[in-house]
Amino acid sequence: MRLGKAVVVLFWLSALWNLFVPMAEPMGAVVKWAAPLLLLMHTAEHFFFSRRFAAMGAPLSMKDRYMILIFGGFHLMSLMKQIPIQAVGDQHSA
């Protein structure tokens, strides 16, 4: 997971660098289009999983919300490891 997060950080740094010092084509165009798409995907993950965590009784902190926007699924995997798994039958018992 650390390797995945490191790759994502390198991508975001290259996307920021591309704003100030444009890369040679076609790599510059790829980064220019991939960064907003990745941010859109991470925003969707943030929306759906924040609702899921709230429904499970474990709302996300602001730090976790920002980490999901940056790292996406890599941060979600680390969050899922921290939450105990409930049996399906236990969710509806009163």
N, CA and C of each residue as an Amber inpcrd file, in Angstrom:
protein
   282
   0.8220000  -1.1890000   0.0000000   0.0000000   0.0000000   0.0000000
   0.8690000   1.2580000   0.0000000   1.9790000   1.2000000   0.6960000
   2.8640000   2.3680000   0.7220000   3.4090000   2.6820000  -0.6580000
   3.7110000   1.6390000  -1.4200000   4.2050000   1.8510000  -2.7750000
   3.1390000   2.5190000  -3.6370000   1.8970000   2.0860000  -3.4850000
   0.8020000   2.6870000  -4.2350000   0.6190000   4.1520000  -3.8870000
   0.6770000   4.4650000  -2.6020000   0.5470000   5.8620000  -2.1780000
   1.7180000   6.6910000  -2.6880000   2.9060000   6.1110000  -2.7020000
   4.0780000   6.8320000  -3.2100000   3.9200000   7.1350000  -4.7020000
   3.3880000   6.1790000  -5.4540000   3.1610000   6.3960000  -6.8860000
   2.1250000   7.5010000  -7.0950000   1.0830000   7.5060000  -6.2820000
   0.0580000   8.5440000  -6.4040000   0.6390000   9.9120000  -6.0690000
   1.4600000   9.9850000  -5.0330000   2.1050000  11.2610000  -4.6850000
   2.9860000  11.7370000  -5.8340000   3.7520000  10.8310000  -6.4310000
   4.5860000  11.2070000  -7.5760000   3.7330000  11.7040000  -8.7460000
   2.5880000  11.0630000  -8.9570000   1.7010000  11.5250000 -10.0320000
   1.1910000  12.9320000  -9.7530000   0.7090000  13.1810000  -8.5040000
   0.1920000  14.5100000  -8.1850000   1.2930000  15.5680000  -8.2740000
   2.5000000  15.2290000  -7.8540000   3.6170000  16.1740000  -7.9740000
   3.9290000  16.4690000  -9.4440000   3.8830000  15.4370000 -10.2750000
   4.1370000  15.6690000 -11.7010000   3.0080000  16.4840000 -12.3330000
   1.7770000  16.2800000 -11.8710000   0.6590000  17.0750000 -12.3900000
   0.8120000  18.5450000 -11.9980000   1.2250000  18.7980000 -10.7580000
   1.4620000  20.1820000 -10.3330000   2.6390000  20.7900000 -11.0960000
   3.6960000  20.0270000 -11.2650000   4.8570000  20.4990000 -12.0030000
   4.4560000  20.8450000 -13.4430000   3.5810000  20.0240000 -14.0250000
   3.1320000  20.2350000 -15.3990000   2.3690000  21.5530000 -15.5550000
   1.7740000  22.0380000 -14.4830000   1.0770000  23.3260000 -14.5510000
   2.0540000  24.4760000 -14.7630000   3.2260000  24.3910000 -14.1690000
   4.2000000  25.4780000 -14.2170000   5.2590000  25.2920000 -15.2960000
   5.6590000  24.0350000 -15.4870000   6.6560000  23.7100000 -16.5140000
   6.0660000  22.5990000 -17.3720000   5.3960000  22.9770000 -18.4560000
   4.7290000  21.9590000 -19.2810000   5.6900000  20.8920000 -19.7910000
   5.2360000  19.6520000 -19.6950000   6.0330000  18.5180000 -20.1710000
   5.9210000  18.4320000 -21.6890000   6.8520000  17.6980000 -22.2660000
   6.8210000  17.4590000 -23.7070000   5.6120000  16.6050000 -24.0620000
   5.1020000  16.8150000 -25.2480000   3.9660000  16.0090000 -25.7140000
   4.4810000  14.6310000 -26.1150000   3.7590000  13.5840000 -25.9690000
   2.3730000  13.4760000 -25.5540000   2.1870000  13.3500000 -24.0460000
   3.2860000  13.2710000 -23.2840000   3.1650000  13.0690000 -21.8320000
   2.4550000  14.2360000 -21.1670000   2.7020000  15.4390000 -21.6040000
   2.0450000  16.6040000 -21.0230000   0.5340000  16.5420000 -21.1850000
   0.0790000  16.0990000 -22.3490000  -1.3600000  15.9790000 -22.5920000
  -1.9690000  14.8660000 -21.7410000  -1.2310000  13.7780000 -21.5880000
  -1.7330000  12.6650000 -20.7690000  -1.9170000  13.1200000 -19.3300000
  -0.9270000  13.8020000 -18.7840000  -1.0180000  14.2720000 -17.3980000
  -2.1080000  15.3310000 -17.2790000  -2.2320000  16.1930000 -18.2840000
  -3.2410000  17.2530000 -18.2660000  -4.6510000  16.6800000 -18.2080000
  -4.8830000  15.5560000 -18.8690000  -6.2050000  14.9240000 -18.8560000
  -6.3740000  13.9220000 -17.7210000  -5.3150000  13.2550000 -17.3240000
  -5.4230000  12.2220000 -16.2930000  -5.6470000  12.8160000 -14.9040000
  -5.0440000  13.9490000 -14.6140000  -5.1780000  14.5350000 -13.2710000
  -6.6250000  14.8930000 -12.9310000  -7.3590000  15.6090000 -13.7920000
  -8.7600000  15.8900000 -13.4490000  -9.6220000  14.6250000 -13.3780000
  -9.3260000  13.6450000 -14.2490000 -10.0910000  12.4020000 -14.1940000
  -9.8380000  11.6450000 -12.8960000  -8.5890000  11.6250000 -12.4670000
  -8.2650000  10.9610000 -11.2060000  -8.9240000  11.6840000 -10.0320000
  -8.9020000  13.0050000 -10.0550000  -9.5660000  13.7710000  -9.0020000
 -11.0670000  13.5100000  -9.0050000 -11.6660000  13.3920000 -10.1730000
 -13.0890000  13.0740000 -10.2630000 -13.3850000  11.6940000  -9.6870000
 -12.5390000  10.7180000 -10.0030000 -12.7270000   9.3670000  -9.4580000
 -12.5800000   9.3620000  -7.9420000 -11.5870000  10.0640000  -7.4240000
 -11.3830000  10.1090000  -5.9790000 -12.5240000  10.8440000  -5.2920000
 -13.0960000  11.8510000  -5.9460000 -14.2480000  12.5580000  -5.3870000
 -15.4560000  11.6240000  -5.3160000 -15.6590000  10.8210000  -6.3380000
 -16.7540000   9.8450000  -6.3230000 -16.5440000   8.8200000  -5.2130000
 -15.3140000   8.3290000  -5.0650000 -15.0110000   7.3970000  -3.9700000
 -15.2950000   8.0510000  -2.6240000 -14.8940000   9.2950000  -2.4840000
 -15.1390000  10.0380000  -1.2430000 -16.6250000  10.1110000  -0.9420000
 -17.4190000  10.4420000  -1.9360000 -18.8620000  10.5800000  -1.7520000
 -19.4970000   9.2560000  -1.3320000 -19.2280000   8.2000000  -2.0930000
 -19.8750000   6.9240000  -1.8070000 -19.3880000   6.2890000  -0.5110000
 -18.0990000   6.3350000  -0.2590000 -17.5790000   5.6730000   0.9330000
 -17.8150000   6.4740000   2.2030000 -17.8990000   7.7970000   2.1210000
 -18.2190000   8.5610000   3.3330000 -19.6380000   8.2390000   3.7880000
 -20.5420000   8.0420000   2.8410000 -21.9000000   7.6360000   3.2010000
 -21.9100000   6.2160000   3.7800000 -21.1010000   5.3410000   3.2090000
 -21.0460000   3.9600000   3.6950000 -20.4750000   3.8940000   5.1110000
 -19.4000000   4.6210000   5.3670000 -18.8090000   4.6250000   6.7010000
 -19.7630000   5.2380000   7.7190000 -20.4730000   6.2920000   7.3350000
 -21.4420000   6.9070000   8.2470000 -22.5630000   5.9310000   8.5650000
 -23.0140000   5.1560000   7.5830000 -24.0660000   4.1690000   7.8110000
 -23.5940000   3.0450000   8.7260000 -22.3000000   2.7700000   8.7130000
 -21.7430000   1.7260000   9.5790000 -21.4730000   2.2590000  10.9810000
 -21.6860000   3.5500000  11.1940000 -21.4570000   4.1240000  12.5110000
 -20.0250000   4.5770000  12.7360000 -19.2660000   4.7250000  11.6690000
 -17.8780000   5.1660000  11.7790000 -17.6410000   6.3010000  10.7810000
 -18.1830000   7.4950000  11.0730000 -18.0090000   8.5990000  10.1160000
 -16.5370000   8.9580000   9.9360000 -16.2100000   9.4220000   8.7460000
 -14.8230000   9.7500000   8.4140000 -14.4210000  11.0980000   8.9950000
 -13.2030000  11.1810000   9.4690000 -12.6690000  12.4560000   9.9420000
 -12.3080000  13.3180000   8.7340000 -12.0730000  14.5890000   8.9670000
 -11.6890000  15.4830000   7.8720000 -10.3520000  15.0440000   7.2630000
  -9.4500000  14.5620000   8.1110000  -8.1610000  14.0760000   7.6100000
  -8.3760000  12.9130000   6.6510000  -9.2320000  11.9690000   7.0270000
  -9.5100000  10.8250000   6.1640000 -10.1630000  11.2670000   4.8610000
 -11.0430000  12.2550000   4.9310000 -11.6970000  12.7530000   3.7170000
 -10.6710000  13.3340000   2.7470000  -9.7250000  14.1150000   3.2570000
  -8.6860000  14.6820000   2.3930000  -7.7610000  13.5900000   1.8600000
  -7.4590000  12.6210000   2.6940000  -6.5810000  11.5270000   2.2610000
  -7.2390000  10.7120000   1.1410000  -8.5590000  10.5410000   1.2070000
  -9.2640000   9.8320000   0.1350000  -9.1970000  10.6380000  -1.1580000
  -9.3300000  11.9650000  -1.0540000  -9.2380000  12.7920000  -2.2540000
  -7.8510000  12.7170000  -2.8910000  -6.8220000  12.5410000  -2.0750000
  -5.4640000  12.4660000  -2.5960000  -5.1150000  11.0520000  -3.0570000
  -5.3460000  10.0680000  -2.1910000  -4.8890000   8.7040000  -2.4500000
  -5.9650000   7.7510000  -2.9470000  -7.2250000   8.1020000  -2.7970000
  -8.3150000   7.2620000  -3.2910000  -8.3750000   5.9080000  -2.6070000
  -8.4240000   4.8700000  -3.4150000  -8.5880000   3.5140000  -2.9100000
  -7.4690000   3.0330000  -2.0090000  -6.2630000   3.5640000  -2.1820000
  -5.1680000   3.1410000  -1.3130000  -5.4450000   3.5370000   0.1400000
  -6.0070000   4.7100000   0.3570000  -6.3420000   5.1040000   1.7250000
  -7.5870000   4.3560000   2.2060000  -8.5260000   4.1150000   1.3170000
  -9.7290000   3.3630000   1.6980000  -9.3750000   1.9520000   2.1600000
  -8.3860000   1.3330000   1.5200000  -7.9790000  -0.0160000   1.9420000
  -7.4360000   0.0050000   3.3640000  -6.6730000   1.0420000   3.7000000
  -6.1490000   1.1050000   5.0650000  -7.2740000   1.3870000   6.0650000
  -8.2940000   2.1430000   5.6590000  -9.4290000   2.3860000   6.5540000
 -10.2530000   1.1240000   6.7650000 -10.4280000   0.3550000   5.7150000
 -11.2270000  -0.8690000   5.8140000 -10.5820000  -1.8850000   6.7540000
  -9.2570000  -1.8720000   6.8430000  -8.5660000  -2.7820000   7.7530000
  -8.8270000  -2.4190000   9.2110000  -9.1350000  -1.1420000   9.4840000
  -9.3240000  -0.6810000  10.8550000 -10.7230000  -0.9540000  11.3840000
 -11.7020000  -1.1570000  10.4990000 -13.0880000  -1.3320000  10.9290000
 -13.3910000  -2.8110000  11.0570000 -13.9350000  -3.2230000  12.2010000
 -14.2770000  -4.6430000  12.3630000 -15.3920000  -5.0430000  11.4150000
 -15.3020000  -6.2520000  10.9070000 -16.3110000  -6.7570000   9.9640000
 -17.4570000  -7.3610000  10.7560000 -18.6780000  -6.8990000  10.4410000
 -19.8540000  -7.4360000  11.0960000 -20.4320000  -8.5440000  10.2210000
 -21.0120000  -9.5280000  10.8720000 -21.7010000 -10.5650000  10.1250000
 -22.9590000  -9.9710000   9.5060000 -23.3670000 -10.4930000   8.3760000
 -24.5330000  -9.9480000   7.6780000 -25.7680000 -10.0300000   8.5490000
 -25.9390000 -11.0930000   9.3040000 -27.1010000 -11.2530000  10.1750000
 -27.0970000 -10.2850000  11.3410000 -25.9340000  -9.8040000  11.7620000
 -25.8490000  -8.8940000  12.8980000 -26.2740000  -7.4710000  12.5560000
 -26.3040000  -7.1110000  11.3030000 -26.6310000  -5.7410000  10.9130000
 -28.0920000  -5.4030000  11.1760000 -28.9780000  -6.3880000  11.0840000
 -30.4020000  -6.1160000  11.2180000 -30.9990000  -6.6020000  12.5260000
 -30.1880000  -7.1430000  13.3960000 -30.7330000  -7.6160000  14.6790000
 -30.8990000  -6.4480000  15.6250000 -31.9380000  -6.5040000  16.4370000
 -32.2420000  -5.3840000  17.3380000 -31.9370000  -5.7110000  18.7630000
